[in-house]
Amino acid sequence: MKKYFLDYNEKQIINAIVREDARDNARQSGFRKKSASAIQRAKDDLDVGDASPEIRKAIVAKVYQSIAYSQAWELLGETYCGRRRFYEIRKQFCFLIADNMGMIDDKRRRRSGR
């Protein structure tokens, strides 16, 4: 599944951005504002299927929690989806953040269908 592929460095950057966002420091630099905006847009654009709004909100929160606190699916409790689907959604979420931050070029964006 190379649809939402990120290389190692991109994954590390995205994970650091989400972890920093979860800390919620009072100081807001330009980069922090841009990353918070990218995360929010990724949350809004994330495709979780035909889930109701409450379930969608819970899945997105669990994906965010998984990245922010380095927690595996097994430790998150009720995620409303199976392990494989959860990690597919998580991979898409990271790709959307990278795309919103301007890290994805047009060729890769077309390949992912965005």
C-alpha positions in Angstrom: 0.0 0.0 0.0 2.1 2.9 -1.3 -0.8 5.2 -1.6 0.1 7.3 1.5 3.8 6.5 1.7 6.1 8.7 3.8 9.8 8.1 4.1 11.5 7.7 7.5 12.5 11.4 7.8 9.0 12.6 6.9 7.5 10.2 9.5 9.8 11.5 12.2 8.9 15.1 11.4 5.2 14.5 11.4 5.4 12.5 14.7 7.4 15.4 16.3 4.8 18.0 15.0 1.9 16.0 16.5 3.8 15.5 19.8 4.6 19.2 20.1 0.9 20.0 19.3 -0.2 17.7 22.1 1.9 19.6 24.6 -0.1 22.8 24.0 2.5 25.3 25.0 1.3 28.9 25.5 3.8 30.4 23.0 2.7 30.2 19.4 5.4 30.6 16.8 4.5 30.8 13.1 5.5 27.2 12.6 3.3 26.1 15.6 0.4 27.9 14.1 1.0 26.4 10.7 1.3 22.9 12.1 -1.8 23.3 14.3 -3.7 24.4 11.2 -2.3 21.4 9.2 -3.4 19.0 11.9 -6.9 20.4 12.1 -7.3 20.3 8.3 -6.0 16.6 8.4 -8.6 15.8 11.1 -11.4 17.4 8.9 -10.2 15.7 5.7 -9.6 12.2 7.1 -11.6 9.5 5.4 -12.9 7.0 8.0 -15.6 5.5 5.9 -19.3 5.5 6.7 -19.0 6.2 10.4 -21.4 8.4 12.3 -20.0 11.8 13.4 -19.6 10.6 17.0 -17.7 7.5 15.9 -15.6 9.5 13.4 -14.7 12.0 16.2 -13.6 9.1 18.5 -11.5 7.4 15.8 -9.8 10.7 14.9 -9.1 11.3 18.6 -7.6 7.8 19.0 -5.4 8.2 15.9 -4.1 11.5 17.3 -3.5 10.0 20.7 -1.7 7.1 19.2 0.8 9.4 17.4 1.1 12.0 20.1 1.8 9.6 22.9 3.4 6.7 20.9 0.7 4.3 21.9 -0.1 1.1 20.0 -3.6 0.2 18.9 -3.7 -2.5 21.6 -3.3 0.0 24.4 -5.9 2.6 23.2 -9.0 0.9 24.3 -12.1 1.1 22.1 -11.1 2.4 18.7 -14.3 1.4 16.8 -12.2 -0.2 14.0 -9.9 -3.2 13.6 -6.2 -3.0 14.0 -5.4 -3.0 10.2 -8.0 -0.3 9.5 -6.7 1.8 12.4 -3.2 1.8 11.0 -4.4 2.6 7.5 -6.3 5.6 8.9 -3.3 6.6 10.9 -1.0 6.4 7.8 -3.5 8.5 5.9 -3.7 11.1 8.8 0.1 11.5 8.8 0.2 11.9 5.0 -2.5 14.6 5.2 -0.5 16.5 7.8 2.6 16.3 5.6 0.5 17.4 2.6 -1.0 20.3 4.5 2.5 21.3 5.7 3.8 21.4 2.1 6.0 18.4 2.3 4.3 16.4 -0.5 5.1 17.2 -4.1 2.5 17.2 -6.9 3.6 13.9 -8.3 3.0 12.1 -5.0 -0.2 14.0 -4.3 -1.6 12.8 -7.7 -0.6 9.3 -6.9 -2.5 9.4 -3.6 -5.7 10.7 -5.3 -5.7 14.1 -3.6 
